[in-house]
Amino acid sequence: MQNPYFATGISFLFPQVHTPINSSFFFKKFFILISMNVDLRTAEKKIEEIGFLDIEIDPALDLFEEIAKLKKEKNAVVLAHYYQEPDIQDVADYIGDSLGLAQEAARTEADVIVFAGVHFMAETAKILNPDKKVLLPDLKAGCSLSDSCPPPIFKQFREKHPDHLVISYVNCSAGIKALSDIICTSSNARQIVESLPLDQGIIFAPDKNLGAYINKITGRNMVLWNGACMVHEIFSFEKITRLKVRHPDAKLIAHPECEDHILKIADFIGSTTQLLKYTQSENTQSFIVATEAGILHQMQQKSPGKTFIAAPPDNACACNDCPHMKLNTLEKLYLCMKYDQPEVLLEEDVRIAAKRPIDRMLEMSKQLGL
């Protein structure tokens, strides 16, 4: 027999319920809800420490289906970088390089932007969309290149060159963007630099390899900040040379963040998007790819009959993955969409200052037809 006091309590808590309630069923559901709330509160407290929501997921869940549902329910869009793991690329609404992602973030009409990339990319989306919620599956997904340029030290560096414009590669923090005049990406850096007067002094930050490459192909003498990407700096010249001997018909394609000795032997140099397009347009059937290995998933999808070989790094690993990019997982992506966190937030004065050079880049890219 149902406990009348229990029924009265249910009526008090849920006055819209008029049908008899099975107490054991109710208590089971009630304790499940309480447990979920406790798990969530515990996980929320640990976000700052570990970077993500550490909540157990039912292994029977179809995460692809659940993420698709959450997109519709929350009017959310998933933007993913080419370096993300294949599962994340497969659920993304847009996949691209830094320029494409910035352009997509600027024009999206979604209420929630879920950025499957690294922290500076999500910051860029928030800079462009202050009224939208921007989520990042793992706040610890940083960037070695961005970390190599601390804003307080860079501010002092800039003050030594008062007549120079600052062009900063998008792979930098919001603090560095706020100290910049123009932002660029590897897709538009050359055109942006070439659009400026020849006598204009330029500081280029934070990537010294990309800056040196732009100096070389434009004949400029930009002042370079001494920063670099850990992924693109560890390619082995010797191992790549041996690969080229074993695969004489393969073309070596490289990102301009690579060191000069790698770029000198490359058959083609370009941004991730440019590398992808090159592999599609060339009749060559095999490529050695000197950039983060995540791009190979898109290359294989676009050209299934071709062979793509990840250029080996100068260590014991057989591949070349960015450890920061790979912190994001499909599970973390699902959890951040379900619970709307971790959320990327910025101080408004920093956001406004950082937006100006990004707007300038987007406008210049539009004028240059990029």
KEKE-3310 file (N, C-alpha, C; in steps of 0.2 Angstrom, whole numbers, plus 5000, padded with zeros to 4 digits):
npx = (5004:5003:5011:5002:5007:5019:5013:5006:5017:5023:5013:5013:5026:5026:5013:5006:5005:4994:4991:4992:5008:5022:5031:5044:5049:5049:5059:5070:5072:5073:5085:5094:5094:5098:5111:5117:5117:5126:5137:5139:5141:5153:5162:5162:5169:5181:5185:5194:5206:5208:5203:5192:5175:5174:5165:5156:5151:5137:5142:5134:5129:5126:5136:5138:5125:5119:5126:5122:5108:5109:5115:5104:5094:5100:5104:5117:5133:5147:5163:5178:5196:5208:5217:5211:5205:5199:5185:5180:5181:5172:5160:5159:5152:5159:5175:5191:5206:5215:5211:5200:5192:5191:5184:5172:5167:5165:5153:5143:5127:5123:5118:5126:5143:5154:5170:5181:5196:5210:5214:5217:5210:5196:5196:5197:5185:5176:5180:5175:5162:5154:5141:5137:5138:5153:5161:5173:5180:5190:5199:5212:5218:5230:5243:5259:5265:5258:5260:5273:5275:5273:5261:5266:5280:5281:5275:5285:5295:5289:5289:5302:5302:5295:5290:5286:5273:5263:5261:5253:5253:5239:5239:5240:5238:5224:5228:5240:5235:5228:5238:5242:5242:5238:5231:5236:5235:5242:5238:5235:5246:5257:5251:5245:5256:5263:5254:5257:5266:5283:5292:5287:5290:5290:5285:5285:5275:5270:5278:5293:5298:5288:5288:5301:5300:5291:5298:5308:5301:5295:5305:5306:5311:5307:5305:5308:5299:5305:5298:5290:5282:5280:5277:5279:5293:5300:5302:5311:5325:5334:5327:5316:5322:5327:5314:5310:5319:5315:5302:5302:5293:5285:5278:5285:5276:5274:5270:5272:5276:5286:5304:5317:5326:5319:5309:5316:5318:5306:5292:5281:5274:5263:5248:5237:5225:5228:5238:5229:5221:5231:5235:5223:5223:5234:5242:5250:5252:5256:5261:5272:5269:5272:5266:5255:5248:5234:5228:5229:5217:5207:5213:5214:5200:5196:5204:5204:5211:5224:5240:5246:5259:5264:5276:5290:5295:5309:5311:5306:5293:5281:5273:5266:5259:5249:5250:5241:5230:5225:5220:5206:5192:5179:5170:5172:5168:5155:5150:5153:5144:5132:5132:5135:5148:5166:5166:5172:5178:5181:5189:5181:5188:5200:5195:5189:5200:5207:5199:5200:5212:5209:5197:5203:5211:5201:5194:5204:5207:5196:5196:5207:5203:5203)
npy = (4994:5011:5024:5036:5048:5050:5051:5063:5072:5072:5077:5090:5094:5092:5099:5097:5084:5071:5057:5041:5037:5026:5023:5017:5017:5031:5035:5029:5035:5048:5048:5045:5057:5066:5060:5063:5077:5079:5074:5082:5095:5092:5089:5102:5109:5105:5109:5120:5115:5103:5106:5101:5094:5081:5068:5053:5044:5035:5021:5015:5025:5033:5044:5052:5053:5059:5071:5077:5079:5088:5099:5104:5106:5117:5126:5126:5127:5117:5120:5115:5112:5107:5099:5091:5076:5062:5058:5069:5078:5073:5075:5089:5105:5113:5113:5118:5129:5141:5154:5151:5147:5158:5167:5159:5159:5173:5175:5166:5161:5154:5151:5146:5142:5129:5126:5116:5115:5124:5134:5148:5149:5147:5159:5168:5166:5171:5184:5189:5187:5192:5191:5178:5161:5153:5138:5127:5111:5106:5116:5116:5114:5121:5130:5129:5138:5150:5151:5154:5167:5179:5191:5203:5203:5204:5217:5225:5222:5227:5241:5245:5247:5258:5264:5254:5243:5231:5214:5201:5183:5173:5163:5166:5173:5182:5193:5196:5198:5210:5219:5221:5227:5221:5206:5190:5175:5159:5157:5170:5178:5182:5190:5200:5207:5211:5220:5232:5247:5248:5254:5253:5249:5233:5222:5205:5193:5178:5168:5163:5156:5156:5169:5172:5165:5172:5184:5180:5177:5189:5198:5207:5214:5210:5213:5199:5190:5178:5165:5148:5134:5119:5107:5109:5111:5099:5091:5079:5081:5072:5059:5062:5064:5051:5045:5051:5045:5032:5034:5039:5045:5053:5068:5081:5090:5105:5115:5132:5135:5126:5123:5131:5122:5112:5117:5121:5109:5106:5102:5109:5123:5128:5134:5124:5123:5126:5116:5105:5107:5107:5094:5088:5094:5090:5078:5069:5054:5051:5058:5066:5073:5087:5093:5095:5079:5077:5082:5073:5065:5072:5074:5061:5058:5067:5063:5048:5038:5041:5041:5045:5051:5054:5065:5061:5065:5071:5061:5047:5044:5038:5046:5063:5072:5085:5088:5096:5099:5086:5084:5087:5077:5066:5063:5073:5083:5081:5081:5095:5101:5096:5101:5115:5120:5118:5136:5149:5164:5182:5197:5212:5224:5219:5211:5220:5227:5217:5214:5224:5222:5209:5212:5220:5211:5203:5211:5216:5203:5201:5211:5207:5196:5184)
npz = (5000:4996:5005:5013:5018:5010:4998:5000:5002:4989:4982:4987:4984:4970:4963:4951:4949:4949:4948:4955:4963:4962:4976:4977:4964:4962:4972:4968:4955:4961:4969:4959:4952:4962:4964:4951:4951:4962:4957:4946:4953:4960:4949:4943:4952:4950:4938:4936:4940:4933:4920:4913:4913:4923:4922:4923:4909:4902:4894:4884:4877:4862:4856:4845:4840:4852:4852:4841:4844:4854:4848:4840:4851:4858:4849:4844:4837:4831:4829:4822:4822:4810:4816:4825:4833:4823:4826:4831:4821:4812:4818:4818:4813:4805:4798:4799:4795:4805:4799:4792:4803:4811:4802:4801:4814:4815:4807:4812:4816:4827:4844:4853:4853:4851:4853:4846:4848:4852:4866:4862:4851:4854:4862:4852:4845:4856:4857:4845:4847:4859:4865:4864:4870:4872:4871:4877:4876:4884:4895:4897:4885:4878:4870:4864:4856:4858:4872:4872:4871:4882:4887:4896:4895:4881:4879:4883:4874:4863:4865:4863:4850:4844:4832:4824:4817:4824:4819:4823:4823:4823:4832:4846:4863:4869:4876:4869:4857:4860:4861:4848:4831:4819:4815:4809:4799:4794:4781:4776:4779:4771:4761:4768:4774:4762:4758:4765:4766:4760:4768:4780:4797:4805:4818:4820:4827:4836:4831:4826:4815:4805:4803:4798:4786:4779:4779:4770:4758:4754:4755:4765:4781:4794:4812:4823:4835:4847:4846:4845:4838:4846:4840:4826:4826:4829:4818:4810:4800:4795:4795:4787:4775:4773:4771:4759:4751:4751:4746:4732:4723:4731:4736:4747:4758:4767:4782:4785:4798:4801:4803:4794:4788:4785:4777:4766:4758:4755:4743:4742:4751:4763:4772:4783:4776:4763:4761:4761:4750:4740:4739:4734:4721:4715:4704:4709:4718:4731:4747:4758:4774:4782:4795:4809:4813:4812:4801:4791:4791:4785:4772:4768:4767:4757:4746:4743:4736:4737:4745:4761:4771:4787:4792:4801:4818:4827:4837:4848:4844:4832:4825:4823:4834:4841:4858:4865:4856:4856:4868:4868:4867:4861:4871:4880:4873:4871:4885:4888:4880:4885:4898:4897:4899:4901:4900:4890:4895:4895:4900:4897:4893:4888:4878:4869:4865:4859:4848:4838:4830:4825:4818:4808:4801:4796:4788:4779:4773:4766:4757:4750:4744:4751)
capx = (5000:5006:5011:4999:5012:5023:5009:5005:5023:5023:5008:5016:5032:5024:5006:5003:5005:4988:4990:4996:5015:5025:5036:5051:5051:5051:5065:5075:5074:5075:5092:5098:5095:5103:5118:5119:5118:5132:5143:5140:5144:5160:5165:5162:5174:5188:5187:5200:5212:5209:5201:5186:5170:5175:5159:5156:5146:5135:5145:5129:5126:5128:5138:5136:5118:5118:5129:5117:5102:5111:5115:5097:5091:5104:5106:5124:5138:5153:5169:5184:5202:5210:5221:5207:5204:5194:5178:5177:5180:5166:5153:5159:5148:5164:5182:5196:5212:5214:5208:5193:5188:5189:5179:5166:5165:5162:5147:5139:5121:5121:5118:5132:5149:5158:5176:5185:5203:5214:5211:5217:5205:5190:5196:5195:5177:5173:5181:5170:5155:5153:5135:5136:5141:5158:5163:5179:5179:5196:5202:5220:5220:5233:5247:5266:5267:5255:5263:5280:5274:5269:5260:5270:5286:5280:5274:5292:5298:5286:5291:5308:5302:5289:5288:5284:5267:5264:5257:5253:5250:5233:5241:5243:5233:5220:5232:5245:5231:5226:5244:5244:5239:5235:5232:5236:5236:5247:5234:5235:5252:5261:5247:5244:5263:5264:5249:5259:5271:5289:5296:5284:5293:5285:5286:5280:5275:5275:5281:5299:5299:5283:5290:5307:5298:5288:5303:5311:5297:5293:5311:5305:5316:5303:5308:5304:5299:5308:5293:5289:5277:5283:5275:5283:5300:5303:5303:5318:5328:5337:5321:5312:5327:5327:5308:5310:5323:5311:5297:5305:5288:5281:5280:5285:5272:5276:5268:5277:5279:5292:5310:5320:5330:5313:5305:5321:5318:5299:5290:5275:5273:5256:5244:5234:5220:5232:5241:5224:5219:5236:5234:5218:5223:5240:5241:5254:5248:5258:5263:5274:5265:5276:5262:5251:5245:5227:5226:5229:5211:5204:5217:5212:5193:5196:5208:5204:5215:5231:5244:5248:5263:5266:5283:5292:5298:5315:5310:5304:5286:5280:5268:5268:5252:5250:5247:5236:5225:5223:5217:5199:5189:5172:5167:5173:5164:5148:5149:5153:5138:5126:5131:5137:5154:5169:5165:5178:5176:5186:5188:5178:5193:5204:5191:5188:5207:5209:5195:5202:5217:5206:5193:5207:5213:5195:5193:5210:5207:5190:5198:5212:5199:5205)
capy = (5000:5017:5028:5042:5054:5050:5054:5070:5075:5072:5082:5097:5096:5092:5099:5095:5076:5068:5050:5037:5036:5021:5026:5014:5020:5038:5036:5027:5041:5054:5047:5045:5064:5068:5058:5067:5084:5079:5072:5089:5100:5090:5090:5109:5112:5103:5112:5125:5111:5098:5109:5098:5090:5074:5065:5047:5044:5029:5018:5013:5031:5035:5051:5055:5055:5064:5078:5080:5082:5094:5105:5106:5109:5123:5130:5126:5125:5114:5122:5111:5113:5101:5094:5087:5068:5061:5058:5076:5081:5070:5078:5096:5108:5117:5111:5123:5132:5147:5159:5149:5146:5165:5169:5156:5162:5179:5175:5161:5164:5150:5154:5143:5140:5124:5126:5110:5117:5125:5140:5154:5149:5149:5166:5172:5166:5175:5191:5191:5185:5193:5189:5171:5157:5149:5132:5123:5104:5106:5122:5115:5113:5127:5131:5130:5144:5155:5151:5157:5175:5182:5198:5208:5204:5207:5224:5229:5221:5232:5248:5246:5248:5262:5266:5248:5240:5224:5209:5194:5177:5171:5158:5169:5174:5188:5198:5198:5202:5217:5223:5220:5231:5217:5198:5186:5168:5157:5158:5177:5182:5185:5196:5206:5210:5214:5226:5237:5251:5245:5257:5252:5244:5228:5217:5199:5188:5175:5162:5165:5152:5159:5176:5171:5162:5178:5189:5177:5177:5196:5203:5211:5213:5211:5211:5193:5188:5172:5160:5143:5128:5113:5102:5110:5112:5093:5086:5076:5082:5065:5054:5064:5063:5044:5044:5053:5040:5026:5035:5044:5049:5057:5075:5083:5097:5108:5121:5137:5135:5122:5126:5133:5117:5107:5121:5121:5103:5105:5103:5114:5126:5132:5133:5118:5123:5126:5109:5100:5109:5105:5086:5087:5096:5087:5071:5065:5049:5050:5064:5066:5079:5090:5097:5090:5073:5077:5084:5067:5062:5076:5072:5054:5058:5071:5059:5041:5034:5043:5039:5051:5049:5059:5067:5059:5070:5069:5057:5040:5043:5037:5051:5070:5074:5091:5085:5101:5098:5080:5084:5086:5070:5066:5062:5079:5088:5079:5084:5102:5103:5095:5105:5121:5121:5124:5142:5154:5171:5187:5204:5216:5229:5215:5209:5226:5229:5212:5213:5228:5219:5204:5215:5223:5206:5200:5216:5215:5197:5201:5215:5204:5190:5178)
capz = (5000:4996:5011:5012:5019:5005:4992:5002:5001:4982:4980:4989:4979:4963:4963:4945:4949:4952:4948:4961:4962:4965:4980:4976:4958:4963:4976:4963:4951:4965:4971:4953:4950:4967:4962:4945:4953:4966:4952:4942:4957:4961:4943:4942:4957:4948:4931:4936:4941:4927:4914:4910:4917:4924:4924:4920:4904:4900:4888:4879:4873:4855:4857:4838:4840:4857:4851:4835:4847:4858:4843:4839:4857:4860:4843:4844:4831:4833:4825:4824:4818:4806:4820:4830:4832:4818:4828:4832:4814:4809:4821:4817:4807:4801:4799:4795:4798:4809:4796:4791:4809:4813:4798:4802:4821:4815:4804:4814:4820:4833:4851:4857:4849:4854:4849:4846:4846:4858:4870:4859:4845:4857:4864:4846:4844:4861:4855:4840:4849:4866:4868:4863:4874:4869:4876:4875:4879:4889:4895:4897:4878:4876:4863:4865:4853:4862:4878:4871:4871:4888:4886:4899:4892:4874:4879:4884:4868:4858:4867:4860:4843:4844:4825:4821:4817:4826:4816:4827:4821:4827:4837:4852:4868:4869:4879:4864:4851:4862:4860:4841:4826:4814:4816:4802:4799:4789:4775:4773:4782:4765:4757:4773:4775:4756:4757:4769:4763:4761:4773:4787:4801:4807:4822:4819:4833:4840:4827:4822:4809:4800:4802:4794:4780:4776:4777:4764:4751:4753:4755:4771:4787:4800:4818:4825:4842:4847:4848:4840:4839:4848:4835:4820:4827:4830:4813:4809:4793:4793:4794:4781:4769:4772:4768:4752:4747:4751:4742:4727:4719:4735:4737:4754:4759:4774:4785:4786:4805:4801:4803:4788:4784:4782:4771:4760:4754:4753:4737:4743:4758:4764:4778:4783:4771:4757:4760:4759:4743:4735:4739:4730:4714:4711:4701:4713:4722:4738:4750:4765:4776:4788:4799:4814:4809:4812:4794:4787:4791:4779:4766:4766:4765:4751:4741:4746:4733:4738:4751:4765:4776:4792:4793:4807:4822:4830:4844:4847:4842:4825:4822:4826:4836:4846:4864:4867:4852:4857:4874:4867:4865:4859:4877:4883:4869:4873:4892:4888:4877:4889:4904:4895:4902:4903:4896:4889:4897:4894:4902:4892:4890:4884:4872:4864:4862:4855:4843:4833:4825:4821:4813:4803:4797:4792:4782:4774:4770:4762:4752:4746:4741:4754)
cpx = (5004:5006:5008:5003:5016:5019:5007:5011:5024:5019:5010:5021:5030:5016:5002:5002:4998:4987:4994:5003:5018:5031:5043:5053:5053:5058:5071:5077:5076:5083:5097:5099:5099:5110:5121:5121:5125:5138:5145:5144:5152:5164:5167:5168:5181:5190:5193:5206:5213:5207:5195:5181:5172:5169:5158:5150:5144:5138:5140:5127:5130:5130:5137:5129:5116:5120:5124:5111:5104:5112:5109:5094:5094:5105:5113:5128:5144:5158:5175:5190:5204:5214:5217:5207:5199:5187:5176:5177:5174:5160:5153:5155:5153:5171:5186:5202:5210:5210:5201:5189:5186:5184:5172:5163:5162:5155:5142:5132:5119:5122:5124:5137:5153:5164:5180:5192:5207:5212:5211:5212:5198:5190:5194:5188:5174:5174:5176:5163:5153:5147:5133:5140:5147:5161:5169:5179:5184:5199:5210:5222:5223:5237:5254:5268:5264:5258:5270:5280:5270:5268:5264:5277:5286:5279:5280:5295:5295:5288:5298:5308:5295:5286:5286:5277:5268:5259:5258:5250:5244:5234:5244:5237:5229:5224:5237:5241:5229:5232:5246:5240:5235:5236:5232:5236:5241:5244:5235:5241:5255:5257:5246:5251:5264:5260:5252:5265:5278:5293:5293:5288:5288:5288:5282:5281:5269:5280:5287:5300:5294:5286:5296:5305:5295:5293:5307:5308:5295:5299:5310:5311:5312:5307:5304:5304:5301:5303:5292:5284:5281:5282:5279:5290:5304:5304:5310:5320:5330:5332:5317:5316:5327:5320:5307:5314:5319:5305:5298:5299:5284:5283:5280:5281:5273:5272:5273:5280:5285:5298:5313:5323:5324:5310:5310:5320:5310:5297:5284:5275:5267:5253:5240:5228:5223:5235:5235:5222:5224:5236:5229:5219:5229:5239:5245:5250:5250:5262:5266:5272:5269:5271:5259:5247:5237:5224:5225:5222:5207:5207:5214:5205:5192:5199:5209:5209:5222:5234:5247:5252:5265:5273:5285:5296:5305:5315:5308:5297:5286:5276:5270:5261:5254:5246:5241:5230:5221:5220:5209:5197:5182:5168:5167:5168:5157:5146:5149:5147:5132:5126:5134:5143:5159:5167:5171:5175:5182:5184:5186:5184:5198:5201:5190:5195:5209:5205:5197:5207:5214:5201:5197:5209:5207:5194:5198:5209:5201:5192:5203:5209:5201:5199)
cpy = (5006:5021:5035:5048:5055:5054:5062:5075:5077:5077:5089:5099:5097:5093:5097:5087:5074:5061:5047:5036:5030:5023:5023:5016:5027:5039:5034:5032:5047:5053:5047:5053:5067:5067:5062:5074:5084:5078:5079:5094:5098:5091:5098:5112:5110:5105:5116:5121:5107:5100:5106:5095:5083:5070:5058:5047:5036:5026:5016:5019:5032:5042:5055:5058:5060:5071:5081:5083:5088:5100:5108:5110:5116:5128:5131:5124:5122:5116:5118:5112:5106:5096:5090:5080:5067:5061:5065:5080:5079:5072:5086:5098:5112:5114:5115:5124:5138:5153:5157:5149:5153:5168:5166:5158:5169:5180:5170:5164:5159:5154:5152:5140:5135:5124:5120:5112:5118:5132:5146:5155:5150:5156:5170:5172:5170:5182:5193:5190:5186:5191:5182:5167:5153:5144:5129:5116:5103:5112:5122:5114:5120:5127:5133:5137:5150:5156:5154:5164:5178:5189:5204:5209:5206:5214:5228:5228:5226:5239:5250:5248:5252:5264:5260:5246:5233:5219:5203:5189:5175:5167:5161:5171:5181:5194:5200:5201:5209:5222:5224:5225:5227:5210:5195:5179:5165:5157:5165:5181:5186:5191:5202:5210:5214:5220:5232:5241:5248:5248:5257:5247:5239:5223:5211:5195:5183:5170:5165:5162:5154:5166:5176:5169:5168:5183:5186:5178:5184:5200:5208:5210:5214:5209:5205:5192:5180:5166:5154:5138:5122:5107:5103:5111:5105:5088:5085:5077:5075:5060:5056:5063:5056:5042:5046:5048:5034:5027:5041:5048:5053:5064:5077:5090:5099:5114:5126:5138:5130:5126:5126:5127:5112:5111:5121:5115:5101:5106:5109:5116:5130:5130:5126:5117:5122:5119:5104:5101:5106:5097:5084:5088:5093:5080:5067:5060:5048:5057:5063:5073:5081:5095:5092:5085:5073:5079:5078:5064:5066:5074:5066:5054:5062:5067:5052:5037:5036:5041:5045:5048:5055:5059:5065:5065:5067:5066:5050:5039:5042:5042:5058:5073:5080:5088:5090:5100:5091:5079:5084:5079:5071:5066:5069:5084:5087:5082:5092:5105:5102:5099:5113:5124:5116:5130:5146:5161:5176:5194:5208:5221:5225:5213:5214:5227:5223:5211:5218:5225:5213:5207:5218:5217:5203:5205:5216:5209:5197:5206:5212:5197:5184:5175)
cpz = (5000:5002:5009:5013:5013:4999:4994:5000:4993:4979:4982:4985:4972:4962:4957:4944:4952:4952:4953:4958:4966:4969:4978:4969:4959:4967:4972:4959:4955:4966:4965:4951:4955:4966:4956:4947:4958:4962:4948:4947:4959:4955:4942:4946:4954:4941:4931:4936:4935:4920:4910:4915:4917:4927:4920:4915:4903:4894:4883:4875:4867:4855:4850:4838:4846:4856:4845:4839:4851:4854:4841:4845:4859:4855:4843:4838:4834:4827:4827:4819:4815:4810:4825:4828:4827:4820:4829:4826:4811:4812:4820:4812:4802:4803:4795:4798:4802:4806:4795:4797:4812:4809:4799:4809:4820:4811:4807:4817:4825:4839:4855:4852:4853:4850:4850:4843:4852:4860:4866:4853:4848:4860:4858:4845:4849:4859:4850:4842:4856:4869:4867:4868:4870:4874:4873:4879:4885:4889:4896:4890:4876:4870:4865:4862:4856:4869:4878:4871:4876:4887:4890:4896:4884:4874:4879:4877:4863:4859:4865:4853:4842:4837:4821:4822:4820:4823:4820:4823:4825:4832:4843:4857:4866:4871:4873:4858:4853:4861:4852:4837:4821:4816:4809:4804:4794:4782:4772:4776:4776:4762:4762:4774:4768:4755:4761:4765:4765:4766:4780:4791:4804:4812:4821:4825:4833:4837:4823:4815:4803:4798:4797:4787:4776:4774:4770:4758:4750:4753:4761:4776:4793:4806:4821:4832:4842:4850:4843:4843:4841:4843:4829:4820:4828:4824:4811:4801:4790:4791:4788:4775:4768:4769:4761:4748:4746:4746:4737:4724:4724:4736:4744:4754:4766:4776:4786:4793:4806:4801:4796:4784:4782:4776:4765:4755:4753:4746:4736:4750:4758:4771:4777:4777:4764:4755:4758:4752:4738:4734:4734:4722:4711:4709:4705:4718:4729:4741:4757:4768:4783:4791:4804:4810:4808:4805:4789:4786:4785:4773:4763:4763:4758:4745:4743:4742:4733:4745:4755:4771:4781:4793:4800:4811:4824:4837:4842:4844:4834:4821:4825:4828:4841:4852:4866:4863:4854:4864:4874:4865:4864:4866:4880:4879:4870:4880:4892:4885:4881:4895:4903:4898:4901:4897:4896:4890:4896:4897:4897:4889:4886:4877:4867:4861:4857:4848:4837:4828:4821:4816:4807:4798:4793:4786:4777:4770:4765:4756:4747:4743:4744:4758)
residu = (MET:GLN:ASN:PRO:TYR:PHE:ALA:THR:GLY:ILE:SER:PHE:LEU:PHE:PRO:GLN:VAL:HIS:THR:PRO:ILE:ASN:SER:SER:PHE:PHE:PHE:LYS:LYS:PHE:PHE:ILE:LEU:ILE:SER:MET:ASN:VAL:ASP:LEU:ARG:THR:ALA:GLU:LYS:LYS:ILE:GLU:GLU:ILE:GLY:PHE:LEU:ASP:ILE:GLU:ILE:ASP:PRO:ALA:LEU:ASP:LEU:PHE:GLU:GLU:ILE:ALA:LYS:LEU:LYS:LYS:GLU:LYS:ASN:ALA:VAL:VAL:LEU:ALA:HIS:TYR:TYR:GLN:GLU:PRO:ASP:ILE:GLN:ASP:VAL:ALA:ASP:TYR:ILE:GLY:ASP:SER:LEU:GLY:LEU:ALA:GLN:GLU:ALA:ALA:ARG:THR:GLU:ALA:ASP:VAL:ILE:VAL:PHE:ALA:GLY:VAL:HIS:PHE:MET:ALA:GLU:THR:ALA:LYS:ILE:LEU:ASN:PRO:ASP:LYS:LYS:VAL:LEU:LEU:PRO:ASP:LEU:LYS:ALA:GLY:CYS:SER:LEU:SER:ASP:SER:CYS:PRO:PRO:PRO:ILE:PHE:LYS:GLN:PHE:ARG:GLU:LYS:HIS:PRO:ASP:HIS:LEU:VAL:ILE:SER:TYR:VAL:ASN:CYS:SER:ALA:GLY:ILE:LYS:ALA:LEU:SER:ASP:ILE:ILE:CYS:THR:SER:SER:ASN:ALA:ARG:GLN:ILE:VAL:GLU:SER:LEU:PRO:LEU:ASP:GLN:GLY:ILE:ILE:PHE:ALA:PRO:ASP:LYS:ASN:LEU:GLY:ALA:TYR:ILE:ASN:LYS:ILE:THR:GLY:ARG:ASN:MET:VAL:LEU:TRP:ASN:GLY:ALA:CYS:MET:VAL:HIS:GLU:ILE:PHE:SER:PHE:GLU:LYS:ILE:THR:ARG:LEU:LYS:VAL:ARG:HIS:PRO:ASP:ALA:LYS:LEU:ILE:ALA:HIS:PRO:GLU:CYS:GLU:ASP:HIS:ILE:LEU:LYS:ILE:ALA:ASP:PHE:ILE:GLY:SER:THR:THR:GLN:LEU:LEU:LYS:TYR:THR:GLN:SER:GLU:ASN:THR:GLN:SER:PHE:ILE:VAL:ALA:THR:GLU:ALA:GLY:ILE:LEU:HIS:GLN:MET:GLN:GLN:LYS:SER:PRO:GLY:LYS:THR:PHE:ILE:ALA:ALA:PRO:PRO:ASP:ASN:ALA:CYS:ALA:CYS:ASN:ASP:CYS:PRO:HIS:MET:LYS:LEU:ASN:THR:LEU:GLU:LYS:LEU:TYR:LEU:CYS:MET:LYS:TYR:ASP:GLN:PRO:GLU:VAL:LEU:LEU:GLU:GLU:ASP:VAL:ARG:ILE:ALA:ALA:LYS:ARG:PRO:ILE:ASP:ARG:MET:LEU:GLU:MET:SER:LYS:GLN:LEU:GLY:LEU)
# end
